[in-house]
Amino acid sequence: MDVRLQQIMRQIPSMDRLLSLPWVAEYEKKIGRETIKSLITDLLARQRERIIKDPDTAFDAETIAEDARRLIEKKSAPSLAPVVNATGVVIHTNLGRSLLAKEAVDALTAAAASYSTLEYSLEEGTRGSRNDHVEWLLKRLTGAEAALAVNNNAAAVILALSALAKDKESIISRGELVEIGGSFRIPEIMSLSGTKMIEVGTTNRTYLKDYEDAITEECAVLLKVHPSNYCITGFHSAVTREELAALAHSRGLILMEDLGSGMLIDMSQAGLTGENDPTVARSLKAGCDIVTFSGDKLLGGPQVGVIAGRKDIIDKLKKHQLLRALRVDKMTLAAFEATLRLYLRGEEQAVPTVEMIFRKKEDLLPAARRLARKLKALLKKTKVQRCLIDVVPVRDAVGGGSFPQSELDGCAVALSLPELGNSGRLAERLRMSSAHVIAGAADDRVLFHMRTLRGKDEERIIEALAEILCIGKEDASDA
Ligand SMILES: *Cc1c(COP(=O)(O)O)cnc(C)c1O
């Protein structure tokens, strides 16, 4: 190392110097001194590398100390943190999809904190099956002969294809060879399951004859897949479930549909209809032998995947070795059972996902006006000169790949504070505030969509803004 580089390196603050800073003690209680040391070691190593790469890199001891503090502060707070979803996307995959109903949270907590009947029959005093807790409910709610819950819908598809079509052929329309968020790609999933994918038709048009011509001795499954966020409009045609079922059954094949989102009730009242998004019951009634769907999309429960349909098929899946690796844990099962019971009682409006989808624009308006008023009152207490606060109509979305074409009429509070920078900068400060408000944006304004706000979320938005504008908590709460 040359002399100049050595000199620069000496300006990097030492471990001891950083450890002696006054704020360290507070974090030491949270993550321990050794963790703090290792974080600082890594940070200093990165800084040295940067200098070796480019000795002219500008830095000062204070910035490094501040970087260290920020890093340590971040590691001291939970990483999986609650956020305010002000995006208007109800089933927001990145924000955790569905929220659980209170009943489901209570059931989950009880199962977590206590021994339970997870795999125990009280009558017999012997081993029971964990699937029994939800199977009868799923049968009741979908009309299926049998049902099986697994870790998620991806697992449901893999288990079903592995058990039914491994080393055999499965036929699928080219219009359904989709990739769903998080790199769930149908061709890869089929190959992983050991089934040979036989593509038929074209991207936009597939006919019954295409399926017919592709059936060989090796064929086991006709697979239909919900195209999720992707939709084909214009010059296109697909084969109906009824036609596919008649073909499959006349040739001794299984018709399987991956529905993606599992809808247990008709949602046409919320403006949601479409051949592509049938209820689970409707898909089974149309002749699908088994269907797979998620528990945490439209259904509004915890993360699970369900396979529902013919009993002889489900029995086969229940005996498959893969099931042991894909099974559902007790907390999830408890939450799922409680969610399904809400449907059973006709109380699906208590399921947050369902309730938020059914919210009408008129119902959202009073809350939007109230939030706008509170924001105005808050801004009056600051030196901010220019601000724009408005209640505006917006288009919300179901999310989770369901009903990609149906938007929901909603309303939002639009906010712009040019003195604090553009809307991107304001959105970032809202995200990074203690309340972690995730907002939408349009026309250089930040949008708080009312549809997905719940409980104390409005107060959290006010708090976040007060924090950004450096107003004391008490002052903010009289806003
Ligand atoms: C969402 C989705 C999946 C994956 O479901 P997960 O529950 O996320 O595993 C699979 N197929 C379709 C069609 C989907 O929409």
The ligand as an SDF file (V2000), in Angstrom:
LIG
                    3D

 15 15  0  0  0  0  0  0  0  0999 V2000
  -51.0680  -16.7540   -7.4910 C   0  0  0  0  0  0  0  0  0  0  0  0
  -51.0790  -17.8870   -8.4040 C   0  0  0  0  0  0  0  0  0  0  0  0
  -50.2870  -19.0220   -8.1710 C   0  0  0  0  0  0  0  0  0  0  0  0
  -49.3570  -19.1120   -7.0110 C   0  0  0  0  0  0  0  0  0  0  0  0
  -50.0730  -19.1550   -5.8200 O   0  0  0  0  0  0  0  0  0  0  0  0
  -49.3320  -18.9720   -4.4150 P   0  0  0  0  0  0  0  0  0  0  0  0
  -50.4150  -19.1320   -3.4110 O   0  0  0  0  0  0  0  0  0  0  0  0
  -48.7080  -17.6490   -4.4500 O   0  0  0  0  0  0  0  0  0  0  0  0
  -48.3100  -20.0590   -4.3120 O   0  0  0  0  0  0  0  0  0  0  0  0
  -50.3630  -20.0560   -9.0610 C   0  0  0  0  0  0  0  0  0  0  0  0
  -51.1730  -19.9960  -10.1320 N   0  0  0  0  0  0  0  0  0  0  0  0
  -51.9460  -18.9220  -10.3860 C   0  0  0  0  0  0  0  0  0  0  0  0
  -52.8090  -18.9140  -11.5970 C   0  0  0  0  0  0  0  0  0  0  0  0
  -51.9270  -17.8370   -9.5380 C   0  0  0  0  0  0  0  0  0  0  0  0
  -52.6840  -16.7550   -9.8010 O   0  0  0  0  0  0  0  0  0  0  0  0
  1  2  1  0
  2  3  1  0
  2 14  2  0
  3  4  1  0
  3 10  2  0
  4  5  1  0
  5  6  1  0
  6  7  2  0
  6  8  1  0
  6  9  1  0
 10 11  1  0
 11 12  2  0
 12 13  1  0
 12 14  1  0
 14 15  1  0
M  END
$$$$
